[in-house]
């Protein structure tokens, strides 16, 4: 069946509507994939619903984390007892909502948008100036995992504007200053030359202040899907000018430093997405730290490095390896901060084996599940380091 033939009936029209719904849910689908989906249905036929679902999933879904969204949208969009006959004749012109309690926020919003006569541009994020105080408060305290697609895009933009002042320490190198234990004779002589041999000011050598070097380890397992993306965008902007090493870990270790050297955050996220091969998989922190220890020894600088470990602690690797490598990480860093989104649950306790190991060695356990917690992160880090040193 040719694409031109399909456009004369209802199949192409409804397929375009389904693709637009998937796009609103955040799936990256271009016109070439849409045409390929129609062509595949022409070769496959429409007799078996499961075959159609599998064929469309192969063509339209390119990321593992989008598969569940596709499944829910497919069921909601083509829900009908006599599905094959309806699809051949006219198909469903509108999506029917599934139970909201079982659908992701991205799915619910995409289906709601499908009912409206006009929709905004897919990449446009509007912040209404008349947004009520209750709406702003809800956005500030909403869990990242519970946000709809447009809300998540808005929160991601807001997170990029949050500052993160890294605590400073005295460096080994010195500079001229007004106070100190040792005179800066060169600066004093230069000053005297400008004032005909008179010493009006005594300069001293003082140690420079510099931000602590950072080592950022981001968990990209399935349970950390949204937190990982948002934290990468946040840290890319908030830590500009700070010496940093950034790695993602899942079933293996991925070096993200090339992406973090890019100026544009969206370009950084796109490059990181292309680099990370184990996204939305399992978590093996112990093996990943072992790889870091062997291949990137420069990531830790003489017990001065501040380590930000972003993970929920649900590790699936060998517990003995994890315990050994986390202990090594703690010994060679100034402070190990565990940023855990599971702190959104009241009364959270690290019950999993991997979480127990991290809780044993981490200097602090900090929450990062909403914007208000990100705003408080810098203050919490400064208080912790002041207490430790």
Steps between C-alpha positions, in 0.01 A plus 500: 500500500641839400499800728289691245232231514489514878443874501171457313341308791477537877809297586753774422291767673475303822860389486605866478282574801657212694852618411416853613375359829828314546694818426305688765600228745867567423589230242742622229320408175559664161302479176723221366406275792131582450517400134689183590231411756229526233707295258560230759125467568445461126736201490383353830124537479257599773357163603695455825511780757818369668685493168400859425610608847838328463559643151421856604715465812798387289464797266388782733681425828875563504563522878430235759357751748226593246370146454256510792364836382443355152318195641262711706429745217442217253240340729327832565502623140375180336273368774204322334356140518486465121831669445600351164171587328499850647859561393436380145188713454534819696698439818447698813516875434581586862695332774307359793654553839619201693488488878707795625630311799702263279626742236812710507458877511650524149228267367215686670612837369548370145147358497350820641678706238367272227145613582567872468432666161829690500826415667813713552832419344650183637824661617335812644485542878280786620515639852184696567583824678164478677580160650350484846705470815361151557615391151850634559517330838384171348770521230763577764409195709385256229697178463684492167371149426135609537512797261336499160716550190446878475539546876825307492632718216408810700665370817811405304526858368454638852762261642758631252469844664567379855846585637724251677789686669768238558684542834848646461825395664844656519723400213874440520580790269508851642415848383547858624274618779480745786530242775721201546800355681761576233577827320467513122825687429443523125160666542636733767787614275265562207278705728796706625609581143159651430531723809860622467648242734236530772334181629140599554366145505655174615397206288506141621484159339166333562374164381248507220145375547374249246185285476529135590541271199187295431447138410140442388371142471149475356289183515322448164303187591128472423386624842718813460382592148365851561723589794812422295402724209400791720810477721726493194334817367516665842866420569608593148391859562562526875861377498641704212858606571544233768754218447272201446495142384160356402416133447180302456469149635250222444623156409825674397680834520458777239727805478284813449777761518500566125130586512542719808759709318230614257353843572137418411316280750266349240800400287662348810187293574481381140865390503463328837191317375700375201793394719311312772436146378356356823235764565194372692677171576632363829745651750847361576672776690779278633615390154466856370719638780752227428516619138534860618787402728686323222440731203448849651730536802516878442133533599600519868754770591686439825206471741371842388223378270135545593306196376132533406351151468151525345319169545209328674734229629316209334815318395488163322874421496727312735465641850859418597641689202270793575614517863868493404472764227281742698748479788779587254297793369442630852870474594612703200243781510444801722130418544258248350146638462223258409221681311201267525155566343342232722510745789170626363341216698442585863682267733734371229763254625776342285375141506658375175852358529651756265327785684634373833857508366457856374340613826791352694767697309323819390563817697146622437177389338324784313168514313476611135145403397358850445603858432486610862753230595733607219485859627601382846779276371774765499425608857498140621835432332662807654376413851619142466852591388530760774409234754737241356802731470 
